[in-house]
Amino acid sequence: MIRNFLTILDLDREQAHALVRRADEMKRARFTSDLLAGKTLVLVFEKASTRTRLSFEIAVRQLGGSTIFMTDRESQLGRSEPLKDTARVISRYADGLIVRTFGQEKLDELTRYAAIPVVNALSDQYHPCQVMSDCLTMFERTPDLAALTVAWVGDGNNMAHSFINAAVHFGFDLRLACPSGFEPQAAVLERARALGARVTLTADPAEAVRGADYVNTDVWASMGQEHEHHGRAKIFGPYQVSDELLRLARPGCKVMHCLPAHRGEELTEAVMEGPASIVWDQAENRLHMQKAILEWIYS
């Protein structure tokens, strides 16, 4: 049976916890193996990336495999060929497909027709590999994730959606502060709550951050939304993560950002470079979590 990884809810609770523990073990051991020896994974990225591309390419190589990287200009994802044809052809050549794209529906169609595993390296709706590595970053400091209060401040975007899904399996109390009109999709929120997630949605950053153990944020305009940046900056200004806002959080609270960051916008330079920031650990942990995910898929 082919294992795909399109959202965190493709995992059950036991698998999600096992992946975090396994990634932690891999990090401590500087793990390498020949699991993917003789296998080639194709990375097709419609969106530019530093951390996602590097972490996946290095992860595959540290597991003994090889990669081929393609942009949308070099593949049929950005052209007229049906996705189902692309999926079938790549399946005849390669052993896996790692896709960074816009619409989640593209991943769904590729998965429907591919005969090889498909991994969501980012879509407009979800960013599961990033949030799984963020859970690893929190686990390293506070292993009882269910005892935590996690705040999200900013856009109800793909990162927010994946944190909502993560709350289902890891049990932390998730509070999202999003401006009116920029909330997470109702269907994502309703499904998670129906599965037992404790999620609070507010328009007040102070309400979300008060007493939080971790505070997360992201850029105000994601890739593909650059033309909205000026208008969004006016709306999201009150949602900046600053030292003043963090004084409402629990003492020792840590700040997370998936990067790249716009210092002086969604968070201040002082916060980014301050003692609360753990963004560089987050970035490193992408590598270890990608290896754990690939091991889960191919073992």
Secondary structure, DSSP 8 states (H G I E B T S, - for coil): ----BSSGGGS-HHHHHHHHHHHHHHHHHT---STTTT-EEEEEESS--SHHHHHHHHHHHHTT-EEEEEETTSSGGGSSS-HHHHHHHHHHH-SEEEEE-S-HHHHHHHHHH-SS-EEEEE-SS--HHHHHHHHHHHHHH-S-GGG-EEEEES--SHHHHHHHHHHHHH--EEEEE--TT----HHHHHHHHHTT-EEEEES-HHHHHTT-SEEEE--SS-TT-GGGHHHHHHHHGGG-B-HHHHTTS-TT-EEEE-S---BTTTB-HHHHTSTTB-HHHHHHHHHHHHHHHHHHHH-
